[in-house]
């Protein structure tokens, strides 16, 4: 199977988010920049007949599921035409390798609970939504990657006496209701509080109702980048989350296309620009790409 590779493809990377973040711009919302990408010409000619990639390239359109409430990762404000963040950047780059331009991407808001159903029912072609790779999920859908590695951390108000997970005993710490983040922080002795959304949890932190917020460091980094004068991510990671790109098990050939596209991108440096336009606005250094998993043999 042959794949055309754009010279501006993106590969995301592993990252351990630790320490205080410097003041630097806005990671979410309409003023985030997008990475310039080269849309492949005659892309359909580069894929074998019968593959999902050729079908998408011939149709000239793609539907991608992303989150809308995670600044820096996947965010869409009420006045925004399209979502911004590292995950949408990944989607744009993958679409470009199929010859599909930005205006022909349909973005579909995706939450944690509907990622697998969206893929199984064919409501989206790809899910790129802070979608951690797990053995359990790979029994249900395909997951290629990881394109990014993060881990659970803590978001606090600047000047907090909480410097890491060892300091949360007896403290009030929030996350999204039903998340593993709440279970893990409660196991460390914190008073866990659940809310419907991360932004609600962030608001509770800012008004002093809770002492800290916790979830994947990449998500917290986005909130810190939005409000660097008041918020910072602290401490080492105390879990590992390997973000992957979801696709339907009915199209296993998509895995190698995704991996090949990302590997090519690692060599051309486009990921640096995409990271700097999104999570990099927090001031953290550009990370190194993680090693991606081999695709299952078909």
N, C-alpha and C positions, 0 to 999 in steps of 0.2 A: 504494500500500500504506500502510495506516494503522498507527500504533503508539501504544499507551498508554504514557505515561511516568510513572513514580512520582516523587513529589517528593523522594524520598530516594535517588536513584540515584547511583552512584559512578562517577567518572572518575578514572583514575590519571594520573600525570604524569611528565614528564621530570625527571631528577635527575642531577646530577653529584655524586658522593660524594667529598669530598676533606677532608683534614685530620683531626685527632684528634676523637674522638667523646666527648661528655660522658657521665657516668654517669647512667643513667636507665632503670631497670626492665628488663623481660624481654620480648623480642620473639617468643618462641616458647613453646609449652607451654600448659597449660590455664588459666593465670592471665592470658592476653592477653584483652583486652576485644573484643567484637564491636560493630559499628555497628548502631544501630537502623535498620530498614528498614520501609517501608510496603509490604505485599503488595497488589498491585492486585486489586480486586474485578472479577469478570466480565471478566477479561483476555482470554479467548478471543474475545469479541465485537469486540475491537479489531483483530484480524488477519484477513487475507483467507483464504478457504477454500483449502485445498491447500498452505498454507505450513507449514513445520516449526514455526514459532512457535505457530500455532493448534493443531497437533497436540499439542505439549507442554503448552500451556495447558489444552486439553481433558483430557489425561491427568492433569494435576495433579502431575506428577513429572518429574524431570530427573536425568541422570547426568553428573557433571562430573569430569574428570581433573585432579588436582593432585598436587604433590609433597608428600612427608611428611617430608623430611629437611632442609628449608631454613628455619630459624627466621626469622620475620619475613616470609617469602615464602609458604611452605607447609610446615607442620609438624604432625605428629600423634604425640603421645607414646602409650605403651602404655596409659595409663589415660584417655586423652582420648576423648570421644564423637565429636568431629568435628575436622577440621584447623583450624588457625588461621593467620593471615598475610594479607598483602595479596591474594594470588591467591584464596584462599577467600572473602575479602570481596567481591571482584569477582564471584565465582560466586553468592554470596547475593543480591547486588543485581540481577544479570541474571535470576536465578530469580524474584525478587520482581516484576519487571516482567511476568512471565508468570503472575502470580497463584500462584506456588509458594512455600510457606513452608519454613523451614529443615528441618523434620522430613521433608519430602518430597524433599529433595535426597539422592541417593546419591553419596557421594564415592568415587572410585576412585583408588587410588595409581597414579601415573604417573611413569615415569622417562624420561630423555631418549630412550632407544632405542625406546620404544613409543608415542610421541605420535602419529605419523602412522598406524601400524597400528590404534591404538584408534579413530581417527576413520574410517579407511577401512572397518573391519569393523563400525562402528556400536556398538562397545562403550561409547562415551561420546557424549554430545551436544555437549559443549564440552571443550576442553583449555585450562586456564589454569595453566600450569606453567613459569614463567620461560621462556616459549616465544619465543625471538627470531625476529623476522620476517626471512626471507631469500627471495630470488627462487627458490632451489631448492625450498624448502618450499612456496612458493605454486604450484609446478607440481603438487604432490601433494595438498595440502589447502588450504582457505581459511584466511586469517589476517586478522583485523580489528584495527585499532589503528594505531599503538601506544598503549597505555594507560599505558606507563611506559618511560622510557629510562634506561639505566644504562651502565656500561662496566667493563672489567677493571681491577681495582685490587689492592692488597696488604693483607693482614691480618698484623699483627706484634704481638709482645708490647710493652707499654708500655715506653718507654725504649730501644727498639731504635735502632741507628744506621742502619737502613733507613728512609729518608724518602720514597722513591719509586722508580720503575723504573730510574732511573739508578744506584741503589745496590745492585743485585742481582747484579752481575757476580761470579762465584765463590761466591755464596751458595747454600745449599740451599733451594729453594722448591718447595712441593708444591701439587698440585691433583688432580682426579679423572683417573684413567687414561683415555687416549684423547681428552682434551678439547683444544680449540684453545687453551685457556689455557696448557697445558703447552708447546705449540709456541711460543706467543708469548713466554713468559717465557724459554724456552731460547734464543730468538733474541736476547735481551738479555744473554746471557752467564751466566745462572743455571744451577745444577745442578738440573735438573728431576726431581722425584720424584712418581710417581703412586700414588694410593691408590683404593680402591673407592668411598669415600664422602667427602663434605666434612667430616663430623664426625670421621672418622678422621684426616684431614689436620689439622683443628683441634687434635686431641689431640696429634699429633706436634709441632705448634707449641708447645703449652703445656708439653710436657715437655722441650723444647729439642732434639728430634731434627732439626728443620728450623728455618731462620731466618725463614721467611715462608710464608704461604699465598696463593694467588691464584685468583680467578675473578671473576664479575660483582660489582661493588661492592655491589649490593643484597643479594646473598647474604651477603657478608662483613659488611655492616652488621647483619644479623640476628644473627650470631655475636658481634659487638662489643656489641650491645645485651644479649645474654644474660650477658656477662661484662665489663662496662665497666671494672672495676678492673684488669683484666689485658690486655685486647686493644683494639686500635684499628686503624682503616682509615687508610692514609696515601697521600699522593701523588695526582697527577692520574690520571684515567682514560686508558688507552692503547688503547682500542677503544670501539666503540659497539654496544650491544645494545638493540634496540627490541622490547620485550615485546608480543606480540600474543595474541589469543584465537583458538584454532583451532576450525574447524567443518568439516563435510563439504562437499566440492565438489558433492555431490548436492543440497545445500540452499543455493544461492548467495544466496537472499533473506535469510539470517541475517546477512550482513555489514552491510546497511544498518540492520537492527534493532539490532545491537550498537553501531554507530557513533552512531546517533541516541540510544540510551540513554545512552551515555557523554557525548555532547555536552550532553544535558540535565543530566546530573549535574554537569558542570563549572560550570554556572551556579548550582546550589543549594547548593554548599559541602559536600556530604556526603563528598566525597573527603578533605577535611581531617580529619574525624573518623576515617575508616578508616585513614588514614596514621598519625595520632597514636596509634591503638590498636595499630599493628603496627610498621612500620619507624621511625616517629616516636619510639618509646620510646628510641631511641639518642641523642636530643637534637638531631638535625639539623633544620634549618628545613623547613617544609612547602614543597614545590616547586610549580612552575607546570605545568599540563597541557601535554603536547606536542601538536603539530598532528597529527591523524590522517590516514591515507591515504584517498583516495577509493576507494570500492568499485568493483570491476570492473563494467562494464556487462553486463547479462545479456540 
